[in-house]
Amino acid sequence: MEKQPQPRAAVGPATTEARQVVGFSFYRVNPEWRRLSRAVKSKQGGELLSVITAFSKKLVMVRPYSLVGLKADLDFLIWRVGDRLEQFQEMSGAIRQTQMAGYLTMPYTYTSMTKRSTYVDKLDPDHQDRRRFITVAGSRYLFVYPFVKTREWYQLPLEQRQALMDEHIRTGNKYPSVKLHTTYSFGLDDQEFVVAFETDSPRDFLDLVQELREAKSSLYTLRDTPIFTCISKPFTEILHDIGA
């Protein structure tokens, strides 16, 4: 049998920096599913729950969130953190093997990766290592959106970008109840970043976003929608929300 070529080892700075892959998969349940009998829905929902439970032990993190009543075309989110992209494919494939998969669509999905920030060394040098690993706060609410900057932003001198981001970071630090997870998608997906904010106070998050609109760095925002408002719940409760 012909030997398959072995993948070449990574070279350069990436070999010295551990990172995690991050996935946000947003699902919609077809209304036809809610017309099934309660027994069938219970059986199919239990099968999907078993897959989610099994992969929560295989991946670094699997967290479900409900969007029922909060986004017209969505019902729930599965936020996943792993070591390899193949883990996400394996889990998605297992979901597709369930009976309920015939009633599920995925209108939005975002893939990203953790990475050291270019800008936080000055104001928070200890924050660098924490950014390379997702550590959830366990808050009730999660706000997620893809983010793209203008090309003009990347043409600014680093010192100018740093000054603009200093203002941005200082604004964020005024809202300690909101925890930010910034992940990077360059070359992995259509957006450049995916940002996820955990908080127990939606009011604080609203005020933070409104204040950030006044920051000079916002002039270089090309796109920061759609925005998803998610509520953390056990998947058994999400099944109830969607009509199981």
Buried (B, 14 or more C-beta within 10 A) or exposed (E): EEEEEEEEEEEEEEEEEEBBBBBBBBBBBEEEBEEBEEEEBEBBBBBBBEBBEEBBEEBBBBBBBBBBEEBEEBBBBBBBBBEEEEBBEBBBEBBEEBEBBEBBEEEBBBBBBBBBBEBBEEBBEEEEEEBBEBEBBEBBBBBBBBBBBEEEBEEEEEEEBBBBBBBBBEBBEEBEBBBBBBBBBEEBBEBBBBBBBBBBBBEBBEBBBEEBEEBEBEEBBEBBEBEBBBBBBEBEEBBBBBBB
